[in-house]
Structures are given as C-alpha cells and as structure tokens.
Amino acid sequence: MDRFETFSLALFSISRCWSRIAGEEMKRYGLKGAHAFYLVTILRRDGELTAAKVSELCGRDKADISRAVSAMESLGLLTREGDNPYRARLKLTETGTAAALSIRETAASIVDRVGSDLTPEKREIFYEALAIVSANLEEYCEKGF
C-alpha cells in the first residue's frame, strides 16, 4: 500500500473503533458516542465553556452541540448557567462529572492497552507526529484545496 492508503485506512479504523467504544460507554446514559467527547471536553474546563465554545473545540456544528447539550441537560448530566441557551456556561452535575471521569478513565485504559507494544519513546514520537499531521491538515483544509 502507498502512504495515502495506509494513512487513510489507519485513520478510518481508529475513528470507527473509537466511535464504537464511546458508543458503548454512552449507552448507559441513552446517549451517542459523540456525547462522550463533549462531556470530557466540558469536564476539562467545567463551568467556563459555552455550547458555542464546545462547538468550536470539538469541530462540530452548532445544531449538533445544541441538541447534545439539551439531551445531556434533560438527563441531569449538566446545567446551563445564564439566559441564552447557546451562550450560557455549561456546568456538569455530580452525575455528569462521574460520567465524564469514567469516560476519561476508560479511554486512558484503552489507549494504554492498545499502545502497550510501543516504547515510551515511540509513543512520544507518535503523538508528536500525529499532532503535526493534524495541525497541517487543518491548515490545509482552511486555506482550501
């Protein structure tokens, strides 16, 4: 296989598997896998983020985030602090914090397990390379093809 095919297949495989794992984690809350990413993102800066900022950080459209926030709010995972639903600060409830911590713990465990064949040096190089490729692809896509 050429580099493009190897790169593309690896990304698709990682994304597909990660979506399945996140989906399984979120089943107990009646949510989708994408909600796992939103919860962990909110946890990182609990009480500071708005739905607009979550949309920006997660690279998702506003409508998707609005629906997700409403769903998580109705399940008691988070509350909104402010009048404007989209500009209100998002604060995790005790249940939401527990869910986000569980997701983060599960993710860390899985990443450790699937990366166990890598030496610490290779792991560091891998993450540095991944960050560079991701940033360069973002820049390329923003500038246009």
MODELLER restraints for C-alpha pairs under 7 A, 6 or more apart:
rsr = mdl.restraints
at = mdl.atoms
rsr.add(forms.Gaussian(group=physical.xy_distance, feature=features.Distance(at['CA:19:A'], at['CA:33:A']), mean=5.78, stdev=0.5))
rsr.add(forms.Gaussian(group=physical.xy_distance, feature=features.Distance(at['CA:22:A'], at['CA:33:A']), mean=4.35, stdev=0.5))
rsr.add(forms.Gaussian(group=physical.xy_distance, feature=features.Distance(at['CA:22:A'], at['CA:36:A']), mean=6.09, stdev=0.5))
rsr.add(forms.Gaussian(group=physical.xy_distance, feature=features.Distance(at['CA:23:A'], at['CA:32:A']), mean=5.39, stdev=0.5))
rsr.add(forms.Gaussian(group=physical.xy_distance, feature=features.Distance(at['CA:23:A'], at['CA:33:A']), mean=3.74, stdev=0.5))
rsr.add(forms.Gaussian(group=physical.xy_distance, feature=features.Distance(at['CA:25:A'], at['CA:103:A']), mean=6.85, stdev=0.5))
rsr.add(forms.Gaussian(group=physical.xy_distance, feature=features.Distance(at['CA:26:A'], at['CA:32:A']), mean=5.83, stdev=0.5))
rsr.add(forms.Gaussian(group=physical.xy_distance, feature=features.Distance(at['CA:26:A'], at['CA:33:A']), mean=5.87, stdev=0.5))
rsr.add(forms.Gaussian(group=physical.xy_distance, feature=features.Distance(at['CA:26:A'], at['CA:36:A']), mean=6.53, stdev=0.5))
rsr.add(forms.Gaussian(group=physical.xy_distance, feature=features.Distance(at['CA:35:A'], at['CA:68:A']), mean=6.64, stdev=0.5))
rsr.add(forms.Gaussian(group=physical.xy_distance, feature=features.Distance(at['CA:36:A'], at['CA:103:A']), mean=6.66, stdev=0.5))
rsr.add(forms.Gaussian(group=physical.xy_distance, feature=features.Distance(at['CA:39:A'], at['CA:100:A']), mean=5.38, stdev=0.5))
rsr.add(forms.Gaussian(group=physical.xy_distance, feature=features.Distance(at['CA:40:A'], at['CA:100:A']), mean=5.16, stdev=0.5))
rsr.add(forms.Gaussian(group=physical.xy_distance, feature=features.Distance(at['CA:40:A'], at['CA:104:A']), mean=6.65, stdev=0.5))
rsr.add(forms.Gaussian(group=physical.xy_distance, feature=features.Distance(at['CA:42:A'], at['CA:49:A']), mean=6.64, stdev=0.5))
rsr.add(forms.Gaussian(group=physical.xy_distance, feature=features.Distance(at['CA:43:A'], at['CA:97:A']), mean=6.73, stdev=0.5))
rsr.add(forms.Gaussian(group=physical.xy_distance, feature=features.Distance(at['CA:43:A'], at['CA:100:A']), mean=6.48, stdev=0.5))
rsr.add(forms.Gaussian(group=physical.xy_distance, feature=features.Distance(at['CA:46:A'], at['CA:90:A']), mean=6.88, stdev=0.5))
rsr.add(forms.Gaussian(group=physical.xy_distance, feature=features.Distance(at['CA:46:A'], at['CA:91:A']), mean=5.55, stdev=0.5))
rsr.add(forms.Gaussian(group=physical.xy_distance, feature=features.Distance(at['CA:46:A'], at['CA:92:A']), mean=6.55, stdev=0.5))
rsr.add(forms.Gaussian(group=physical.xy_distance, feature=features.Distance(at['CA:47:A'], at['CA:89:A']), mean=5.67, stdev=0.5))
rsr.add(forms.Gaussian(group=physical.xy_distance, feature=features.Distance(at['CA:47:A'], at['CA:90:A']), mean=5.28, stdev=0.5))
rsr.add(forms.Gaussian(group=physical.xy_distance, feature=features.Distance(at['CA:47:A'], at['CA:91:A']), mean=4.53, stdev=0.5))
rsr.add(forms.Gaussian(group=physical.xy_distance, feature=features.Distance(at['CA:48:A'], at['CA:89:A']), mean=5.95, stdev=0.5))
rsr.add(forms.Gaussian(group=physical.xy_distance, feature=features.Distance(at['CA:48:A'], at['CA:90:A']), mean=6.92, stdev=0.5))
rsr.add(forms.Gaussian(group=physical.xy_distance, feature=features.Distance(at['CA:49:A'], at['CA:89:A']), mean=5.43, stdev=0.5))
rsr.add(forms.Gaussian(group=physical.xy_distance, feature=features.Distance(at['CA:49:A'], at['CA:90:A']), mean=5.74, stdev=0.5))
rsr.add(forms.Gaussian(group=physical.xy_distance, feature=features.Distance(at['CA:50:A'], at['CA:86:A']), mean=6.56, stdev=0.5))
rsr.add(forms.Gaussian(group=physical.xy_distance, feature=features.Distance(at['CA:50:A'], at['CA:87:A']), mean=5.29, stdev=0.5))
rsr.add(forms.Gaussian(group=physical.xy_distance, feature=features.Distance(at['CA:50:A'], at['CA:88:A']), mean=5.50, stdev=0.5))
rsr.add(forms.Gaussian(group=physical.xy_distance, feature=features.Distance(at['CA:50:A'], at['CA:89:A']), mean=4.66, stdev=0.5))
rsr.add(forms.Gaussian(group=physical.xy_distance, feature=features.Distance(at['CA:50:A'], at['CA:90:A']), mean=5.64, stdev=0.5))
rsr.add(forms.Gaussian(group=physical.xy_distance, feature=features.Distance(at['CA:51:A'], at['CA:65:A']), mean=6.35, stdev=0.5))
rsr.add(forms.Gaussian(group=physical.xy_distance, feature=features.Distance(at['CA:51:A'], at['CA:66:A']), mean=6.64, stdev=0.5))
rsr.add(forms.Gaussian(group=physical.xy_distance, feature=features.Distance(at['CA:51:A'], at['CA:86:A']), mean=5.27, stdev=0.5))
rsr.add(forms.Gaussian(group=physical.xy_distance, feature=features.Distance(at['CA:51:A'], at['CA:87:A']), mean=6.39, stdev=0.5))
rsr.add(forms.Gaussian(group=physical.xy_distance, feature=features.Distance(at['CA:52:A'], at['CA:62:A']), mean=6.70, stdev=0.5))
rsr.add(forms.Gaussian(group=physical.xy_distance, feature=features.Distance(at['CA:52:A'], at['CA:86:A']), mean=6.16, stdev=0.5))
rsr.add(forms.Gaussian(group=physical.xy_distance, feature=features.Distance(at['CA:52:A'], at['CA:87:A']), mean=6.52, stdev=0.5))
rsr.add(forms.Gaussian(group=physical.xy_distance, feature=features.Distance(at['CA:55:A'], at['CA:61:A']), mean=5.97, stdev=0.5))
rsr.add(forms.Gaussian(group=physical.xy_distance, feature=features.Distance(at['CA:55:A'], at['CA:62:A']), mean=5.78, stdev=0.5))
rsr.add(forms.Gaussian(group=physical.xy_distance, feature=features.Distance(at['CA:55:A'], at['CA:65:A']), mean=5.95, stdev=0.5))
rsr.add(forms.Gaussian(group=physical.xy_distance, feature=features.Distance(at['CA:72:A'], at['CA:78:A']), mean=6.11, stdev=0.5))
rsr.add(forms.Gaussian(group=physical.xy_distance, feature=features.Distance(at['CA:73:A'], at['CA:79:A']), mean=5.74, stdev=0.5))
rsr.add(forms.Gaussian(group=physical.xy_distance, feature=features.Distance(at['CA:76:A'], at['CA:93:A']), mean=6.81, stdev=0.5))
rsr.add(forms.Gaussian(group=physical.xy_distance, feature=features.Distance(at['CA:77:A'], at['CA:92:A']), mean=5.89, stdev=0.5))
rsr.add(forms.Gaussian(group=physical.xy_distance, feature=features.Distance(at['CA:77:A'], at['CA:93:A']), mean=5.34, stdev=0.5))
rsr.add(forms.Gaussian(group=physical.xy_distance, feature=features.Distance(at['CA:77:A'], at['CA:95:A']), mean=5.56, stdev=0.5))
rsr.add(forms.Gaussian(group=physical.xy_distance, feature=features.Distance(at['CA:77:A'], at['CA:96:A']), mean=3.87, stdev=0.5))
rsr.add(forms.Gaussian(group=physical.xy_distance, feature=features.Distance(at['CA:78:A'], at['CA:90:A']), mean=6.65, stdev=0.5))
rsr.add(forms.Gaussian(group=physical.xy_distance, feature=features.Distance(at['CA:78:A'], at['CA:91:A']), mean=5.42, stdev=0.5))
rsr.add(forms.Gaussian(group=physical.xy_distance, feature=features.Distance(at['CA:78:A'], at['CA:92:A']), mean=4.10, stdev=0.5))
rsr.add(forms.Gaussian(group=physical.xy_distance, feature=features.Distance(at['CA:78:A'], at['CA:93:A']), mean=4.97, stdev=0.5))
rsr.add(forms.Gaussian(group=physical.xy_distance, feature=features.Distance(at['CA:78:A'], at['CA:96:A']), mean=5.93, stdev=0.5))
rsr.add(forms.Gaussian(group=physical.xy_distance, feature=features.Distance(at['CA:79:A'], at['CA:90:A']), mean=5.90, stdev=0.5))
rsr.add(forms.Gaussian(group=physical.xy_distance, feature=features.Distance(at['CA:79:A'], at['CA:91:A']), mean=5.28, stdev=0.5))
rsr.add(forms.Gaussian(group=physical.xy_distance, feature=features.Distance(at['CA:79:A'], at['CA:92:A']), mean=6.31, stdev=0.5))
rsr.add(forms.Gaussian(group=physical.xy_distance, feature=features.Distance(at['CA:79:A'], at['CA:93:A']), mean=6.81, stdev=0.5))
rsr.add(forms.Gaussian(group=physical.xy_distance, feature=features.Distance(at['CA:80:A'], at['CA:88:A']), mean=5.50, stdev=0.5))
rsr.add(forms.Gaussian(group=physical.xy_distance, feature=features.Distance(at['CA:80:A'], at['CA:89:A']), mean=5.54, stdev=0.5))
rsr.add(forms.Gaussian(group=physical.xy_distance, feature=features.Distance(at['CA:80:A'], at['CA:90:A']), mean=4.82, stdev=0.5))
rsr.add(forms.Gaussian(group=physical.xy_distance, feature=features.Distance(at['CA:80:A'], at['CA:91:A']), mean=6.25, stdev=0.5))
rsr.add(forms.Gaussian(group=physical.xy_distance, feature=features.Distance(at['CA:81:A'], at['CA:88:A']), mean=5.17, stdev=0.5))
rsr.add(forms.Gaussian(group=physical.xy_distance, feature=features.Distance(at['CA:81:A'], at['CA:89:A']), mean=4.96, stdev=0.5))
rsr.add(forms.Gaussian(group=physical.xy_distance, feature=features.Distance(at['CA:81:A'], at['CA:90:A']), mean=6.38, stdev=0.5))
rsr.add(forms.Gaussian(group=physical.xy_distance, feature=features.Distance(at['CA:82:A'], at['CA:88:A']), mean=4.44, stdev=0.5))
rsr.add(forms.Gaussian(group=physical.xy_distance, feature=features.Distance(at['CA:82:A'], at['CA:89:A']), mean=6.48, stdev=0.5))
